[in-house]
Amino acid sequence: MKYALMVFSICAGNVFAVEQESMHEYARGFELKTEQQIAIYKVALPETVYKTATEKDLSDVRVFNQDNEPVPHVIQQSKRKTGEKIESLELPYFPIATEDINLTSNALDITVTNEGKVVRIQAEGKTRELNQETVKHYLIDVSHINTPIDSLDFKLNGHESGYTKVFRLDYSNDLNQWLSLVPQATLTELKYGQYALKNTRVKLPHKNIKYIRFTWFNDVVPSAITSVKANFKDGYLSENQFWSTSRLINKNIDEAIYEFDTGGVFNVEQINIEFPKDNTLIDVIIESRVSENSPWKRRYNGVFYKLYFEELELTSNPVTVNLTNDRYWQIRHQSTDGVGNIEPIFKYAWRPNYLYFLARGSAPYVLAFGNANSNTRNNISSKLMSIINQNLSSQMVGLAKIGKEIILKGEPALIIKKRLPWQRIALWAILIIAVIIIATMVICLSRNMEKTGST
């Protein structure tokens, strides 16, 4: 009997023992750069995580230390309108010599990063210094701003008061095609006795733009611009919002239905439709769903357009939808008249989640993700988030930076393995054995009692 109980204890211990996870069970990872000595760090999850994770709630995302040990972490779900309250933001600008105004000219060398940020403008073969007092044109870079700009403030050099100068603003999203933004505006600063008149701000129409070209009118004596500031509606600057393009996966031209795949579990908060051809207007219903077998849910119905009138462009604004991480989207034309074979381009705005992790063990830390066979749940996440919300200020949480990408197990980690539920089978076996042992003990005890009674 003692032997049977010992075997039962050993079997039970083996069933409930949890195997230590390894980063090499996950498809991919990123090195995390932690430069400060802080107990808790946070990192914004990059796009690759959402496209690789197999779970909608990102439960197959982990952080490992140098010793390949998982560390406690929690993922804070993205919230709409999280951002920074500011009054204005200084913008980068570049003076352009009069003879180099044509930004599409091959004679002008414009260096742009992969994100679209302008870092240098120079006329090829010319290294002379510009006299900014004679510069009539400026290029203003707003490609790094995801929120529509409400207005711009300009500051001029060498003018305390007593000037009125007229200019115009054009805009572009590719530095090739330029359209009118503000046909005419005036910068003014006048004083007369105790009276003063000052206007150095220009209101902008609501548009999604990357670059602005400032041009003094021909009959205006140029003044050097020393500062350009952007102002936002309600003093709000959106934080960490990204726009991505969905992949077209299916189309029915006869019924004008187009299906798209975002490729991951993104927190979608805005949508937009762009067109490969100008002067296009469509009336559509936009729907989404979690998986290819789920029913469609209506998200929006209305009109999208892209129209040109001489130098004026009219485009529909992005549409705000209820926050969702549905992966599949569908565009259905409510009328097929005049649609033709134009394939719409479906774009979506999303905001990344933040992952907080405890800096336990030695750096470097690795953000691992993508494991279709992960059964381990993060049971400490709610407790860690409670500590972060109640006891820590923003200054007490370090910001980890995304380093180089690492291929861990690769694509095999994303394939669900067909395997028998050995733990469940073993558990039932142990329960049956336990019942047999208890029944045997009862029978033995009953027989002993009978023998004792007979004597």
C-alpha positions in Angstrom: 0.0 0.0 0.0 2.8 2.4 0.8 4.5 1.6 -2.4 1.3 2.4 -4.4 1.0 5.8 -2.6 4.6 6.6 -3.4 4.1 5.8 -7.1 0.9 7.9 -7.1 2.8 10.9 -5.7 5.6 10.7 -8.2 3.2 10.5 -11.2 1.1 13.4 -9.9 4.2 15.5 -9.5 5.4 14.8 -13.0 2.0 15.7 -14.5 1.7 19.1 -12.7 5.3 20.0 -13.3 5.6 22.9 -15.9 8.4 22.8 -18.4 10.5 26.0 -18.5 9.8 28.0 -21.7 12.6 28.9 -24.1 12.8 31.8 -26.5 13.8 29.2 -29.2 10.2 27.9 -29.2 9.1 31.3 -30.8 9.3 32.3 -34.4 11.1 35.6 -34.2 12.4 38.2 -31.8 13.9 41.6 -31.3 16.9 42.5 -29.1 15.8 45.2 -26.5 18.2 48.0 -25.7 18.0 49.0 -22.0 20.5 51.7 -21.2 19.3 52.7 -17.7 19.3 50.7 -14.4 15.6 50.6 -13.8 13.4 47.8 -12.5 10.6 48.1 -15.1 10.8 49.0 -18.8 8.3 49.6 -21.5 8.5 49.2 -25.2 6.1 49.9 -28.1 5.4 46.7 -30.0 6.5 47.1 -33.6 4.4 46.1 -36.7 6.2 42.8 -37.1 4.8 41.5 -33.8 1.2 42.0 -34.9 1.8 40.3 -38.2 3.6 37.3 -36.6 1.6 36.7 -33.4 -0.8 33.7 -33.6 -3.1 34.9 -30.8 -5.5 37.8 -31.0 -4.7 38.9 -27.4 -0.9 38.6 -28.1 -0.6 35.9 -25.5 2.2 34.3 -27.5 4.5 37.3 -26.8 7.3 36.9 -24.2 10.4 38.7 -22.9 13.5 36.6 -22.1 16.7 37.6 -20.3 20.3 36.6 -21.2 19.9 33.2 -19.5 16.9 32.4 -21.6 14.5 32.8 -18.7 11.1 34.4 -19.2 10.6 37.5 -17.1 7.3 38.9 -15.9 5.5 41.2 -18.4 2.2 42.8 -19.2 0.8 44.3 -22.3 -1.2 47.5 -22.0 -4.0 47.6 -24.5 -3.9 50.6 -26.8 -6.4 53.4 -26.0 -7.8 55.9 -28.4 -6.6 59.5 -28.2 -3.5 58.7 -26.1 -1.0 61.4 -26.7 0.8 64.5 -25.6 -0.9 67.8 -24.7 1.2 70.5 -26.2 0.6 74.1 -27.4 2.9 74.0 -30.5 5.7 72.0 -32.1 8.8 73.4 -33.8 9.1 72.2 -37.4 12.2 71.6 -39.5 12.5 73.9 -42.5 15.0 74.4 -45.4 15.7 77.6 -47.3 15.9 77.1 -51.1 17.8 79.5 -53.4 15.6 81.4 -55.9 17.0 79.5 -58.9 16.3 76.2 -57.2 12.6 76.7 -56.6 11.5 73.8 -58.9 11.7 70.9 -56.4 11.1 68.4 -59.1 14.3 69.6 -60.9 17.1 67.1 -61.3 19.4 69.9 -60.4 18.2 69.8 -56.8 19.4 67.1 -54.5 16.9 66.3 -51.7 17.9 63.6 -49.2 14.9 61.8 -47.6 14.9 59.0 -45.0 12.8 55.8 -45.4 10.2 57.4 -43.1 9.9 60.4 -45.5 11.8 62.9 -43.3 13.9 65.5 -45.2 17.4 65.7 -43.9 19.2 67.7 -46.5 18.5 69.9 -49.6 21.3 71.1 -51.9 21.7 72.2 -55.5 23.9 69.7 -57.2 27.4 71.1 -57.8 26.7 74.1 -55.5 28.2 74.4 -52.1 28.0 78.2 -51.6 26.2 79.5 -48.6 22.7 80.9 -49.0 22.0 84.5 -48.2 18.8 83.9 -46.3 17.8 87.6 -46.6 17.2 87.0 -50.3 15.7 83.5 -50.1 12.1 83.5 -51.5 11.3 79.8 -50.9 11.3 77.4 -48.0 10.5 73.7 -47.7 8.8 72.8 -44.4 8.9 69.1 -43.4 5.8 67.8 -41.6 6.2 64.1 -42.6 6.8 63.1 -39.0 3.4 64.4 -37.7 0.4 62.1 -37.8 -2.1 64.6 -36.6 -3.7 67.3 -38.9 -2.1 70.7 -38.3 -4.5 73.4 -37.3 -2.3 76.4 -38.1 1.3 77.6 -38.5 3.2 80.3 -36.7 6.1 82.1 -38.5 8.9 84.2 -37.0 10.9 86.6 -39.1 14.5 87.8 -38.6 15.3 91.5 -38.3 11.7 92.8 -37.9 10.6 94.1 -34.5 7.5 95.7 -36.0 6.4 97.6 -39.1 6.0 95.0 -41.9 3.3 93.4 -44.0 4.4 90.6 -46.3 2.3 88.4 -48.5 3.1 84.7 -49.3 1.5 81.5 -50.4 1.7 77.8 -49.3 1.7 74.7 -51.5 1.8 71.1 -50.4 3.0 67.7 -51.6 3.1 64.1 -50.4 5.9 63.0 -52.8 8.0 66.2 -53.5 7.0 65.9 -57.1 3.4 67.0 -57.5 2.6 70.3 -55.8 -0.9 71.7 -55.1 -2.2 74.9 -53.6 -2.7 74.8 -49.8 -3.2 78.5 -49.0 -3.2 80.6 -52.2 -2.5 83.9 -50.3 -1.7 84.8 -46.7 -0.2 87.8 -44.9 2.3 88.2 -42.1 1.8 91.5 -40.3 3.2 93.4 -37.4 2.4 97.1 -37.1 2.5 99.7 -34.3 1.0 103.2 -34.2 1.1 105.0 -30.9 -0.5 102.8 -28.3 -2.0 100.5 -30.9 -0.5 97.3 -32.2 -1.6 94.8 -34.9 0.1 91.5 -35.2 -0.7 88.4 -37.3 2.0 85.8 -37.8 -0.3 82.8 -37.9 -1.9 81.2 -40.9 -4.8 78.7 -40.7 -4.5 75.5 -42.6 -7.3 73.4 -44.2 -7.7 69.9 -42.8 -5.5 67.7 -44.9 -3.0 64.8 -44.5 0.2 66.3 -45.9 3.9 65.6 -45.7 5.6 68.7 -47.1 4.8 72.4 -47.4 6.4 74.9 -49.7 6.5 78.5 -48.6 6.9 81.2 -51.3 7.1 85.0 -50.9 5.1 86.9 -53.6 7.3 88.4 -56.4 6.8 92.0 -55.3 7.7 91.3 -51.7 11.2 91.9 -50.3 12.1 88.6 -48.7 12.8 88.2 -45.0 14.6 85.3 -43.4 12.4 82.9 -41.5 13.8 82.0 -38.2 11.1 79.7 -36.8 8.1 77.7 -37.9 5.7 76.2 -35.4 2.7 73.9 -35.8 -0.4 74.3 -33.7 -2.9 71.5 -33.1 -6.6 71.6 -32.4 -7.3 71.6 -28.7 -3.5 71.6 -28.1 -3.4 67.8 -28.8 -0.7 65.9 -30.6 -1.5 62.3 -31.4 1.1 59.9 -30.2 2.4 56.8 -32.0 -0.3 56.5 -34.7 0.8 54.7 -37.8 -0.8 54.3 -41.2 -0.5 51.0 -43.1 -1.8 49.6 -46.4 -3.8 46.4 -46.5 -3.2 43.7 -49.0 -5.9 43.0 -51.6 -6.8 39.2 -51.3 -10.0 38.9 -53.3 -12.2 40.9 -55.7 -15.4 40.5 -57.5 -15.4 43.1 -60.3 -19.0 42.3 -61.4 -20.4 43.1 -57.9 -17.7 45.6 -57.1 -16.6 43.9 -53.9 -13.0 44.0 -52.7 -11.5 42.1 -49.7 -8.4 43.0 -47.8 -6.1 41.5 -45.2 -4.2 43.7 -42.7 -1.9 40.8 -42.0 -2.2 40.9 -38.2 -4.1 41.9 -35.1 -3.7 45.7 -35.3 -5.7 48.1 -33.1 -7.5 49.8 -36.0 -9.0 53.2 -35.1 -9.2 55.0 -38.5 -9.7 53.9 -42.1 -9.3 55.6 -45.5 -9.6 54.7 -49.2 -7.1 56.0 -51.8 -7.4 55.8 -55.5 -4.8 55.1 -58.3 -6.6 57.5 -60.6 -7.7 61.1 -60.1 -11.3 62.4 -60.2 -12.8 59.3 -58.5 -15.9 59.2 -56.3 -17.4 56.1 -54.8 -20.2 55.3 -52.4 -19.3 52.3 -50.3 -20.1 50.1 -47.4 -17.0 49.0 -45.3 -17.2 45.9 -43.2 -14.7 43.8 -41.1 -14.4 40.4 -39.5 -12.0 38.6 -37.2 -11.4 35.5 -39.4 -12.2 34.3 -42.8 -15.1 32.2 -41.5 -16.6 34.9 -39.2 -19.6 37.1 -40.3 -19.0 40.6 -41.6 -19.7 43.6 -39.3 -20.6 46.9 -40.8 -18.1 49.7 -39.8 -19.0 52.6 -42.1 -21.0 53.5 -45.1 -20.4 56.7 -47.1 -18.5 58.5 -49.8 -14.8 58.6 -50.6 -13.4 60.9 -53.3 -10.3 62.4 -54.9 -11.1 65.4 -57.2 -8.9 68.0 -58.9 -10.0 71.5 -59.8 -7.0 73.2 -61.5 -4.6 73.6 -58.6 -7.1 72.6 -55.9 -7.3 69.1 -54.7 -10.4 67.8 -52.8 -10.0 64.5 -51.0 -12.2 62.8 -48.4 -10.9 62.7 -44.8 -10.1 59.5 -42.9 -13.0 57.9 -41.1 -12.8 57.1 -37.4 -14.3 53.7 -36.4 -14.9 51.9 -33.2 -11.5 50.5 -32.0 -11.2 46.9 -33.4 -8.4 44.4 -34.2 -10.4 42.7 -36.9 -7.9 41.4 -39.5 -10.1 41.2 -42.6 -11.9 44.1 -44.3 -14.3 44.4 -47.2 -15.3 47.3 -49.5 -18.7 47.0 -51.2 -19.8 49.6 -53.7 -23.4 50.6 -53.2 -23.6 51.5 -56.9 -21.4 50.0 -59.7 -22.2 52.9 -62.1 -19.0 54.5 -63.3 -16.7 52.4 -61.0 -15.0 50.6 -63.8 -11.9 48.5 -63.0 -10.4 50.9 -60.5 -9.1 48.9 -57.5 -9.3 50.9 -54.3 -6.4 51.1 -51.9 -7.5 50.4 -48.3 -5.5 52.1 -45.6 -5.8 51.9 -41.8 -4.5 53.8 -38.8 -3.4 51.8 -35.8 -1.8 52.5 -32.5 0.7 50.0 -30.9 0.3 48.5 -27.5 3.0 49.0 -24.9 4.7 46.0 -23.3 6.0 46.5 -19.7 8.5 44.0 -18.4 10.4 43.4 -15.2 14.2 43.7 -15.7 14.9 40.4 -13.9 18.2 38.7 -14.6 20.9 40.0 -16.9 20.6 42.0 -20.1 20.3 41.9 -23.1 16.7 41.1 -23.1 14.9 39.6 -26.1 11.3 40.2 -27.2 10.1 36.9 -28.6 6.8 36.4 -30.4 4.9 33.9 -32.6 4.2 30.5 -31.0 1.2 28.5 -32.1 1.8 25.8 -29.5 2.3 28.0 -26.4 0.1 26.8 -23.5 1.7 28.9 -20.8 -0.5 31.8 -19.6 0.8 35.0 -18.1 -0.9 34.9 -14.7 1.1 37.7 -13.1 0.2 40.3 -15.7 -2.7 41.9 -13.8 -0.6 42.2 -10.6 2.2 43.8 -12.5 -0.1 46.3 -14.2 -1.7 47.1 -10.8 1.8 48.0 -9.4 2.5 50.2 -12.5 -0.8 52.1 -12.3 -0.8 52.7 -8.5 2.8 53.0 -7.4 4.9 54.2 -10.3 5.2 57.5 -12.1 6.2 57.8 -15.7 9.7 58.8 -14.6 10.2 55.5 -12.8 9.6 53.4 -16.0 12.5 53.1 -18.4 12.0 53.2 -22.2 13.5 50.1 -24.0 14.4 50.5 -27.6 13.9 47.9 -30.4 17.2 46.5 -31.6 18.0 44.1 -34.4 15.6 41.4 -35.4 16.4 37.8 -34.7 15.1 34.7 -36.4 14.5 32.1 -33.6 12.7 28.9 -34.5 11.2 30.5 -37.6 8.1 29.4 -39.5 7.8 26.0 -37.8 6.9 27.8 -34.6 3.7 29.1 -36.3 2.4 25.6 -37.2 0.0 24.0 -34.8 1.2 20.5 -33.9 -1.2 17.7 -33.8 -0.4 15.9 -30.6 -2.3 13.9 -28.0 -3.2 15.7 -24.8 -0.8 13.6 -22.6 -1.3 15.8 -19.5 -5.1 15.2 -19.7 -4.7 11.5 -20.3 -2.2 11.2 -17.4 -4.5 13.2 -15.1 -7.4 10.9 -15.8 -5.2 7.8 -15.4 -4.1 9.2 -12.0 -7.6 9.8 -10.9 -8.6 6.2 -11.9 -5.6 4.9 -10.1 -6.5 7.0 -7.0 -10.0 5.5 -7.1 -8.7 2.0 -7.3 -6.2 2.6 -4.4 -9.0 4.1 -2.3 -11.3 1.2 -3.1 -8.5 -1.3 -2.3 -7.9 0.5 1.1 -11.6 0.4 1.9 -11.8 -3.3 1.0 -8.7 -4.1 3.1 -10.0 -2.1 6.0 -13.4 -3.8 5.8 -11.8 -7.3 5.9 -9.6 -6.4 8.9 -12.7 -5.2 10.7 -14.5 -8.4 9.9 -11.6 -10.5 11.2 -11.4 -8.4 14.4 -15.2 -8.9 15.0 -15.0 -12.7 14.5 -12.3 -13.1 17.0 
